[in-house]
Each structure stands twice: as C-alpha cells, then as structure tokens.
Amino acid sequence: MTRIGIVGTNDVAHIHIVGLLTSNNYEIAGCYSPVNRQSMIFARQYRLISYSSADALFKYADAIDITDDMPEMMGLAELSLKALKHVFIAQPGRLSMKQMQLLKKLAEESGVVLQIGTGYKYCPVYHLLADTMQTAMVVDIRHQLVNNGDICAQLNMNLSYDFDFVTSIINANITKLDVRTWKKTENSPDLLHCRLECDNGCSINMMAYVVVESDPKLEMTFTSPDAVIRADIFQSIIEKQYRTCNTTDNIFLDIYSIKSVHQHYLKDFYRAICNERGAIRNIDKQFQNVAAANYIVEKFYDL
C-alpha cells in the first residue's frame, strides 16, 4: 500500500480524497496547502493530519498528489521529486513545456514516477471505443473552446488532452505535424487546423475554434474500414454507421463524469508506482502528446 499526501484543497482534492479513502491501494498520510488555514479545514472535514510544511508531509508519504493549479505548483513538484517522492499533478495547465521537461528529468534521476492528468480519458465514450475500436484510417476532431481567459494555455492543454485520448484508443504515436490557421484576432486563435500523421498509418485532422458565451464541445469521428463512428465526448453519445450495409447504431452512455476520470488516473498512478509496464507506457505517451501540443501552439503563434 502506498502512503500518499494530498497537496491542495480545491474541488479536485475533494474528488480525489473520496477515491483514495475507498481505495485498497493507498493510505492517506495527510494534507498540506500553502494556505495553512485551508489545509486545516480540509483535514478536519476528512479527519486527516494537516502539515504546516511540505517537508513535514514528505516524512510520512511515499507519493504526493498535487491537486491545485496553484502558483506554487512547480516549486512543490520539484521539491517532491528531489525528496524521492512519486508525484501526480492533476492539473498541469500552469506548467510550461520547459518546466515539464525539467520535472520529467528530475523524476528519471530520482527513480520515481511523475504522472500528469490529461483530461478526457477514461470517460464512458473512451472506454467503449478503447474496447471496440480495431483500427482507424482517419480521425477528425472538432473542439469548441470558450473564451474565458488565457486562450493560449487553454488551447495547449486541450490539444494534449485530445491527442492523448485519440492516440490511446488507436494505439499510435504522432510522428508528423502540419499546422494551419485562419484569422487571428489580438493574438487569440479564432480557428486552428492541424494535420497529424501517426506511426500506424492513421491521419488525424484537428480543428479547434473559439466561441463566446457557450459551452465547450468535443466531437470526434473515427473512419475505419468497416464503419464511421461519430462520438460526442461530453454528451456521451456514439453513432456508428456501418459501411457495408445500411445500418446505424445509436448508443447513449452514462454522462461524462470528471470524478470517474480522476479515479482512473489515480489507479494508473498506483500501477506505475508498482512498475507495471502498461502504466509506464501510458505516462510516456502522455508526455509525447503534451510535447506535440506545445509545438503546435508555439508554431501557431509564430504564424
């Protein structure tokens, strides 16, 4: 059983604590927040020990779960890795690619696991497609983003989420990128188009665009030799149109649940700590997809 310390007290921390308390894989060592009062309130709610410093928590933990997207996140992750602790960063959106590369290097030097949350995997649509998808020749992604802050950072992380989702389903790695764009306003991307080639021969067409005062949407179409599968990720709806006959299946799944997604990531984190090959491979692919997203965004803003 892995002793894990929770860093942060936001909504994600509350989601994680429920899964950790019912897990047979983890024992909760306690919690810490840079704002000590918040840590004490959180600890009281779940009957945990609240530590006044990260170093104090490190003495009793094998792994650190950083849940908050806080300004101190990079420093805390660096300290954790140098203290030889496994680290899970649930919301890595604040980190630059350079910072992620530094943390990955520290993890490799320390011989510990570093994992980041990548958003949309392990939702109901993902599970069904991962179980049934044999191969895909072309994947089309349309991602509607909402203009509610730093679009560059939002675009960067959502691209990495989308790539991790698709490449995991089709069991492929991205090998070639071609970035295109239409119309930018005040350095914000109105519409981004990129084409990606994978090592298994599959092509991915990615379209990301910004809307004002609307909900985010994520739709994917997988074209395979025998069917065209259209998936609405957030609405948990799949339409499968067979190419060999005039038949269409409509599948309505359980609603997308961020709680379920995070719990699966924590299971993967434990499997990686136990040195399970599949979990380690998943983490390596995560960083490959983050690197691809970072490259696209940097190239896009240079266009």
N, C-alpha and C positions, 0 to 999 in steps of 0.2 A: 504494500500500500504506500502511495506517495503522499508525503506531507506537503500541502500546498498553502501558500499565503496569498491572500487577496489584497491587491493594491488598487484603491479607488472605491467609491461608494455610489456611483451613478446607477442608472437603470440597468445597464448590463451587469453590474455587480450583483444586483438583486436577482437577475435571471440566473447568473452563474451559481450563486450560493444555493439556490433550490436544487439544482442538478448535483452539486458537489455534496450536499448533505444527504442525498439519497443514493449516492454512488458507492459501490464497493471498492472503487479504485483509489479514492482519495480520502485523506484525513486532513481536515482544515486546521492549519497551525495558528491562524489568527488573521488580522487585517491591519492595514496601515493606509493612511491618507496624509498628504502634505498639510491638509487642514485637520488638525487633531480632533476638533470638536465633532466633525462629520464622521471620523473614524470611530469615535466613542459611541455616537448614536447608532451607527450601523452595527457595531459589535453588540450593543445592548439588545438590539432587535433580534439578533440571531444567536445570542448567548456565546459570543466569541471573545477572544482576548484581543484588545486593541493595543498595538505597539506604538510607542512615541517616535520611533525612527525606523527606517528601512533596515538598518543594520541589526537592530534588535529582532526584527522579524526573521532575518536571514538565519539567525542562530537556530531556529526551530523549524525551518522549511527546507524541503528538497527542491521545490519548484515555486515560481512566482507567477501569478495570474494578474496581469495589468489590465484592468477593465476600463479605466477612464481615458478619454482623449484629452489629457491634461498637458500643460506646458512642460511639466517636469518629466514627462514620459520617457524621453530619450535618456536623460540622466539616470532615471531609476532602472531602465532596462540595462544600461551599461553597467551600473553598479551590481545588478543581479547576476549578470553573466560573469563579471570579474570575481564574484563571490561563489562561482561554480554552481549556480542555480539554473535549472531549466526555466525557460521563460515563454509564456504565451501572451502575445499582445493582441487583445481583442479588436481594437480599433486603431489600425496603424496609419490612418489618413494624415496625421500630422507629420509623419516621418518622410523625409526626402529619400530618394534612391541612394544617395551617398551615405546617409545615416543607416539605412537598412543594410547596405553592404558592410559597413563598419560593425554593426551588431552581428551579422552573419559570420564575419571573420572572428569576432570575439567568441562566439558560440563554438566555432570549429576549434579554436585554440584551447578553449576550456573543456572541450569534450562533452558539451551539454546540448540539449535540444532548444532551438528557437523556432517558434511557430507563430504565424500571424493569422488573424481572422480574415477571410476573404468573401464574406457577404452572403452569397446566394446558394452555395452548395448545400446539399442535404435537405432541401425543401421537398415537398411531395412530388413536384414535376421532375426534379433531379433524380430522385430515387427511381421513379418509373422509367425514365429514359435510360438511366445507367443500367437498369436490369434488362431492358428490351432492345436497346439500340445495338445493331450489329455493326453497321458501318454507315458513313455519310460521305457523299461526294462533295456537297456544298452545304454550308451553314450560313444563313442570313440572320443578322442580329439587328434589331431596331430598339434603341434605348432612349427613352424620353426623360430628360433631366429637368429639374425645376430650378430656376434661377433664384436661389435663396442664400447666396454668399459667394465664397471663393469657387468659381466655376472651374478653374484650372485644377485645384485639388480634388474637387468632386469628380471631374472627368477622369483624372488619373486613377483614382481608386475604383470607380465604377468600371472602367476598362479592364482593370486587373481582375475584378470580380467576374466580369463576363467571360474573359479568357479562361479563367480557372474553371468556371462552370463547364464551358464547352469542351476544352481540351481534356478534362477528366472524363467526360461522357464518351468522347470519340477515341480516347486513349492515344493522344497525339501530342507532339511538341511543335511550337511555332518555329519555323525556320526562315521565313522571309516576310518582310513588311513593305507595304506600299501605301503611303499616306496621301490623301487628297482632302480638299476642303472647299467649301463655298461660303463666302460672305462672313466676315468677322466684324463685330461692332465693339469699339472701345476695348479691344483685346479680349473680348469674350467670344467663345466659339458658338456661332449660330447653328452651324451644322458641320460635322466632321464625318468623313468617309474614309475608311481604310480597308485594304485587302490584305489578307494574311494567307500564307501557304504553310501547310503542315507536313511533317515528315512521313505521314501515311498517305499523302496524295490529296487530302481534303483541303478545300479552299474555304475561307471564312470572310464574308463581307460584313463589315461592321459599320453601322450608321448610328451616330449619336447626335442628338439635337436638343436645343434648349427651348423650353416654353415658360410662360409667365402665368402664375396663379393656376396651376393644375397639379394633378397627382403624377408621380413618376410611373412610367410604364416600361415593361421589358418583354419583348416578344422575340421568339426565335423560330426559324423554320429550318428543319433538317431534311434535305433531299437525299434519299438513299436509292439503291437500285430497285427496291420494291414498293416504296411509299414516300409520300411527302407528309412530314409531321410538323404541325404548327402548334407552338406552345406559348401560352401566356403565363409567364413565371409567377407574377404576383397574384393573378386571379386563379391560378391553379387549374387551368383548362388546357386540354390537349385535343387537337383534331388530327386524326390520322386518315389520310386519303391514299388508298391503295392504287398503284399504277397499273396493275394487271387486270383490274376489274372495277366496275362502277360501284364501289363500296366506300363509305366513310364512317369511321368510328369517332364519336364524341365522348370524351372522358372528363368527368368532373371530379377533382380530387379534393382532399382536405385543404382548408385555407392555409396559405403561406404563414408560417409561424417562426418568428425570429428566435423564440425560446428553443424550439426543436433544433434549429440550425446551430445555435451556440452549444447545445448539449452534445451534438455530434462532434463538434470541433474539440471539445474537452475530452471526448473518448479517443479521438485521433491523437491528441496531445499525449495521453497516457500510453497509447500503443507505441508512439515514437520514443517515449522515455524508456519503454521496455525493449527498444531496438527492433521493433517489428519492421521488416523490410518495406512492406507496402506503405506504412505510415511515413517512413523516412522519405520514400519516393514522392509521396504526395506533397511533403513540405518542400522538397527540391523543386517540384513543378510550380508550387506557389510563387517562389522567388523568380523563376523564369518568366512567369506571366506578369509579375509586378515590373520586372525589367522591361518587358515588351511594352507595357502600358506607359511607363515612364519615357521610353524612347519616342513613342508616338506623340505624346503630349509636348515633349521638348521640340520635336520636329515640326509639329503643328504650329506652335507659337513662333517658330522661326520663319514660317512660310510668308 
